Amino acid sequence: MVFLKIGSPLGDPEGAVELRAERFNRHTFWCGQSGSGKTYALGVVLEQLLLHTELPMLIFDPNADFTHLDQTRPEAGSEATRGIADAGIRVLDSTRPDGPQVRIRFLSLSVASKAAVLQLDPIRDAEEFNVLLHLDFAATNVNEDTYTDSLRASGDPGRAKLATRIENLQVLEWELWSRGGGSVTDIIDSRPRATVLDLGGFSHPDEPKVAALGLLEHLWTTRNERRPLLIVIDEAHNLCSPNPVTPVERALTEQLIQIAAEGRKFGLWLFLSTQRPTKIHPNVLSQCDNLGLMRINAPRDLAELAEVFGFVPEELLQRSQQFRQGQGLFAGGFIDAPTLTQMRDRITREGGSDVKVPVRPSSTA
């Protein structure tokens, strides 16, 4: 049995709070309002998983908070520094042009996902949807740059109509597409210990969601390989809303609901982090067995947590209103009993930071 030391009990700085590594084979919910230290604390747990397990991780990172997960702090110590260096962490960017980028293949998406990207309804847009359903460019050199030209070159009116829709929506102009190059799915299939996807730099609001949709769809398609993977989604409300609006949001939410309901038996485990439980689809939240809770003030959120995580004493949930930054409550299968905790220091560098208020230089009157 492997234990991950994440901090000390409140009021006992010499003690140790440890999570059971093997119990991350259940879905985990991580929650705390802005300024509570939620993302910092999440980094502590991810570091410990990297150092003490062989569990591969896929990290959806909307704010570039984990893009330095492969870089240790000077005070980390030689053993931890070697452990992180040897972990084989892959960081894919969207906010910085240098280095590997987050890219996926449009042609590798399922028909349903392509239709969501193109806002196609199988009934309302029956002709175009049917064309999409029967397209097969798998054995050709067609990619996102030549896709519409290939449609028009066929001389088929239905394909020409679909090409017009694609051009009008300008979706194949997104930076997300691989354009004949490699895809994130290729990297995930190579099984690195951790893959960090910086999703914050895309221009179109649907690009990070389509990136997530393409990856999750690929993982679900290959689920029968039963290769364990921890799917970490920071700011999960961006990808798993209780009220999805666009076709892409609905497709993404449906995929996450499916993974939440059935993914555990295939080794696909969710680790969802967000500011408020009410921002997460209830069919996903209700499947979580582990809880990490930082400061929460809203009574509605505390009531939601009490209902979903009925194994946590309500008086401990209420204590979260008084938590200081870096203090949390841990409960569920990955810890012996609900425990109030002061998080330990990070080993790796944080990628994000607060923006400072501009002030005038001090002057004497």
C-alpha positions in Angstrom: 0.0 0.0 0.0 1.4 3.4 -1.0 0.6 6.6 0.9 0.9 10.1 -0.4 1.9 12.7 2.2 0.0 15.9 1.3 0.2 17.9 4.5 -0.4 17.8 8.3 -3.6 17.8 10.4 -4.8 21.2 11.4 -3.3 22.0 14.8 -0.7 19.3 14.5 2.1 20.5 12.3 4.3 17.6 13.2 1.7 15.0 12.1 1.1 13.7 8.6 -2.0 13.5 6.4 -1.7 10.8 3.8 -3.9 9.7 0.9 -4.1 6.1 -0.3 -2.6 6.1 -3.8 -4.5 2.9 -4.9 -7.9 4.7 -4.2 -7.4 7.1 -7.0 -9.1 4.3 -9.0 -12.3 6.1 -8.1 -13.5 9.5 -9.4 -12.3 12.5 -7.3 -13.9 15.9 -6.8 -11.7 18.9 -5.8 -13.4 22.1 -4.8 -12.6 25.5 -3.4 -13.5 29.1 -4.1 -11.1 31.6 -5.7 -8.2 32.3 -3.5 -8.6 29.2 -1.3 -5.4 27.6 -2.6 -7.3 24.9 -4.6 -5.0 24.8 -7.6 -1.8 24.9 -5.4 -3.2 22.0 -3.4 -4.1 20.1 -6.5 -0.4 20.5 -7.6 0.7 19.0 -4.3 -1.3 15.8 -4.9 -0.3 15.5 -8.6 3.4 15.8 -7.5 3.0 13.0 -5.0 1.3 10.8 -7.6 4.2 11.4 -10.0 6.8 10.6 -7.3 5.2 7.5 -5.7 3.1 5.8 -8.4 3.3 4.8 -12.0 -0.2 6.1 -12.8 -0.3 8.0 -16.1 -2.1 11.4 -16.0 -3.7 13.6 -18.6 -4.1 17.2 -17.3 -6.5 19.6 -18.9 -5.0 23.0 -17.8 -7.0 26.1 -18.9 -4.9 28.7 -17.1 -1.3 27.3 -17.7 -1.1 26.5 -13.9 0.7 23.2 -14.5 2.9 24.0 -17.5 5.9 24.0 -15.1 5.0 20.7 -13.5 8.3 19.3 -15.0 10.4 22.0 -13.2 11.2 21.6 -9.5 11.8 24.4 -7.0 15.4 24.9 -5.7 14.4 23.7 -2.3 12.8 20.5 -3.5 15.7 18.3 -2.7 17.8 16.0 -4.9 15.5 12.9 -4.6 12.4 14.8 -5.6 14.2 16.6 -8.4 15.4 13.3 -9.8 11.9 11.8 -9.5 10.2 14.6 -11.4 13.0 14.7 -14.0 12.7 11.0 -14.6 8.9 11.1 -14.8 8.8 11.9 -18.5 6.3 14.8 -18.3 5.0 16.2 -21.6 3.8 19.8 -21.7 1.8 20.9 -24.8 1.2 24.6 -25.2 -1.3 26.9 -26.7 -0.3 30.2 -25.0 3.4 30.1 -26.0 4.5 29.5 -29.7 7.7 27.7 -28.7 7.7 24.0 -28.0 5.1 21.3 -28.8 1.6 22.6 -29.3 -1.9 21.2 -28.5 -3.1 19.8 -31.9 -5.7 17.2 -32.9 -7.0 15.9 -36.2 -10.4 17.0 -37.5 -10.6 13.8 -39.6 -10.1 11.6 -36.5 -13.2 13.0 -34.8 -16.3 10.8 -34.9 -19.1 11.8 -37.2 -21.1 13.0 -34.1 -18.2 15.2 -33.0 -17.6 16.6 -36.5 -21.3 17.4 -36.7 -21.2 19.2 -33.3 -18.2 21.3 -34.5 -20.1 22.1 -37.7 -23.4 22.7 -35.9 -25.1 20.1 -38.0 -28.4 18.5 -37.0 -29.2 15.1 -38.4 -32.8 16.1 -39.1 -32.7 19.8 -39.8 -29.5 19.5 -41.9 -30.2 16.0 -43.2 -28.5 16.4 -46.6 -25.2 17.8 -45.2 -25.2 15.4 -42.3 -25.7 12.4 -44.6 -22.7 13.6 -46.7 -20.6 13.8 -43.6 -21.8 10.4 -42.5 -20.5 8.8 -45.7 -17.2 10.7 -46.2 -14.1 8.6 -46.0 -10.7 10.3 -46.4 -8.9 7.8 -44.2 -6.7 6.4 -47.0 -5.9 9.8 -48.7 -3.6 12.7 -47.9 -6.5 15.0 -47.1 -6.1 17.2 -44.0 -7.6 20.3 -42.6 -5.9 22.5 -45.3 -7.3 20.5 -48.2 -10.6 19.2 -46.8 -12.9 21.7 -48.5 -11.1 21.6 -51.8 -11.5 17.8 -51.8 -15.2 18.2 -51.2 -15.6 20.6 -54.0 -13.4 18.6 -56.4 -15.9 15.7 -56.2 -18.5 17.7 -58.2 -21.2 16.4 -55.8 -23.7 19.2 -54.9 -24.1 17.8 -51.3 -20.4 17.9 -50.7 -20.2 21.4 -52.2 -22.9 22.5 -49.7 -21.0 21.0 -46.8 -17.8 22.8 -48.0 -19.7 26.1 -48.0 -20.9 25.5 -44.4 -17.3 24.7 -43.3 -15.9 27.8 -45.0 -18.7 30.1 -43.6 -18.0 28.8 -40.1 -14.2 29.1 -40.6 -13.7 26.2 -38.2 -10.9 24.6 -40.2 -8.9 27.9 -39.7 -8.6 27.1 -36.0 -5.0 26.7 -34.6 -6.2 23.5 -32.9 -5.9 21.3 -36.0 -2.8 19.2 -36.8 -2.8 19.9 -40.6 -1.1 16.6 -41.4 1.1 16.7 -38.3 0.9 14.8 -35.1 -2.0 14.7 -32.7 -2.3 14.7 -28.9 -3.9 11.3 -29.2 -0.6 10.0 -30.5 1.2 11.2 -27.4 -1.4 9.8 -25.1 -1.1 6.4 -26.8 2.6 6.5 -26.1 1.8 6.5 -22.4 3.9 9.3 -20.8 3.6 9.6 -17.1 1.9 13.0 -17.4 0.7 15.0 -20.3 -0.2 18.7 -19.5 -2.5 20.3 -22.1 -2.3 24.1 -21.9 -5.8 25.1 -23.2 -5.8 28.8 -22.4 -4.3 30.3 -25.6 -6.8 29.4 -28.3 -8.7 32.2 -30.1 -12.1 30.5 -30.5 -13.9 29.6 -27.3 -14.8 26.1 -28.7 -11.2 25.1 -29.4 -10.3 23.9 -25.9 -13.6 22.1 -25.7 -13.1 20.4 -29.0 -9.6 19.4 -27.9 -11.0 17.8 -24.8 -13.8 16.2 -26.8 -11.4 14.7 -29.3 -9.2 13.3 -26.5 -12.0 11.9 -24.3 -13.7 10.4 -27.3 -10.4 8.7 -28.3 -9.9 7.4 -24.8 -13.5 6.0 -24.7 -13.0 4.4 -28.2 -9.9 2.6 -26.9 -11.3 1.8 -23.4 -11.2 -2.0 -23.9 -7.4 -1.8 -23.7 -8.0 -1.1 -20.0 -4.9 1.0 -19.6 -5.2 3.1 -16.4 -5.3 6.8 -16.8 -6.1 9.6 -14.4 -8.0 12.4 -16.2 -7.4 15.7 -14.4 -9.7 18.5 -15.4 -8.8 21.9 -13.7 -11.7 24.5 -13.8 -13.9 21.6 -14.7 -17.0 23.8 -15.0 -15.6 24.9 -18.4 -16.0 21.4 -19.8 -18.7 19.8 -17.7 -21.5 22.4 -17.2 -24.9 21.3 -15.8 -26.5 23.4 -18.6 -24.5 22.8 -21.8 -25.7 25.2 -24.6 -23.8 24.6 -27.8 -23.6 21.3 -29.7 -19.9 21.0 -28.7 -20.7 21.6 -25.1 -23.5 19.0 -25.2 -21.3 16.4 -26.9 -18.5 17.0 -24.4 -20.8 16.8 -21.3 -22.4 13.6 -22.6 -18.9 12.0 -23.0 -17.9 13.0 -19.5 -21.2 11.6 -18.1 -20.4 8.3 -19.8 -16.9 8.2 -18.5 -18.2 9.1 -15.0 -20.8 6.3 -15.1 -18.8 3.5 -16.8 -15.1 4.6 -17.0 -13.9 3.1 -13.7 -14.1 -0.5 -14.9 -11.9 0.4 -17.9 -9.3 2.3 -15.9 -10.5 5.8 -16.8 -10.7 7.9 -13.6 -11.8 11.5 -13.3 -10.2 14.1 -11.1 -12.3 17.2 -11.3 -11.4 20.5 -9.8 -13.7 23.6 -9.8 -14.8 26.5 -7.7 -18.3 25.4 -7.0 -20.1 22.0 -7.0 -23.2 23.5 -8.5 -21.2 24.3 -11.7 -20.7 20.6 -12.4 -23.2 18.4 -14.1 -25.0 16.4 -11.3 -24.6 13.1 -13.2 -20.9 13.5 -13.1 -20.6 14.9 -9.6 -22.7 12.1 -8.1 -20.2 9.5 -9.3 -17.3 10.9 -7.3 -16.2 8.9 -4.3 -13.2 11.1 -3.1 -13.5 14.7 -1.9 -10.9 17.4 -1.5 -12.5 20.6 -0.2 -10.9 24.0 0.4 -12.7 27.2 1.5 -16.3 27.4 0.5 -18.7 30.1 1.7 -21.9 29.7 -0.3 -24.6 27.9 1.7 -26.0 26.4 -1.6 -22.7 24.8 -2.4 -22.3 23.4 1.1 -25.8 21.9 0.9 -25.0 20.3 -2.5 -21.8 18.8 -1.0 -23.7 17.5 2.0 -26.2 15.8 -0.3 -23.6 14.2 -2.7 -21.0 13.3 -0.1 -23.3 12.0 2.7 -20.4 10.2 4.4 -18.8 13.5 5.5 -20.1 15.0 8.8 -22.0 18.2 8.0 -20.2 20.1 10.8 -16.9 19.4 9.0 -18.3 20.7 5.7 -19.4 23.8 7.6 -15.8 24.3 8.9 -14.7 25.0 5.3 -16.2 28.5 5.6 -13.4 29.3 8.1 -10.5 27.7 6.2 -7.5 29.8 5.5 -5.6 29.6 2.3 -4.1 26.1 1.9 -6.3 24.5 4.4 -8.7 21.7 3.3 -10.9 18.8 4.2 -10.3 15.3 2.7 -12.8 12.5 2.8 -13.7 9.4 1.0 -12.0 6.2 -0.1 -8.6 7.7 -0.4 -8.3 8.5 3.3 -9.1 6.6 6.5 -11.4 9.2 8.0 -12.5 12.8 7.1 -9.5 14.9 8.0 -8.9 18.7 8.2 -5.5 19.4 6.7 -2.9 22.1 6.2 -1.3 21.4 2.8 2.4 20.9 2.4 4.7 23.1 0.2 4.9 22.4 -3.5 7.9 20.7 -5.1 7.4 22.0 -8.6 6.9 25.5 -9.9 3.5 27.0 -10.3 2.6 28.2 -13.8 0.0 30.8 -13.0 -0.1 33.8 -10.8 -2.3 36.7 -9.7 -2.3 39.9 -11.6 -1.1 42.7 -9.3 -3.0 46.0 -8.9 -1.0 48.8 -10.5 -0.1 51.5 -8.0 1.5 54.9 -8.2 5.2 55.2 -7.2 5.5 56.5 -3.6 6.2 60.2 -3.4 6.6 62.7 -0.7 4.2 65.7 -0.6 
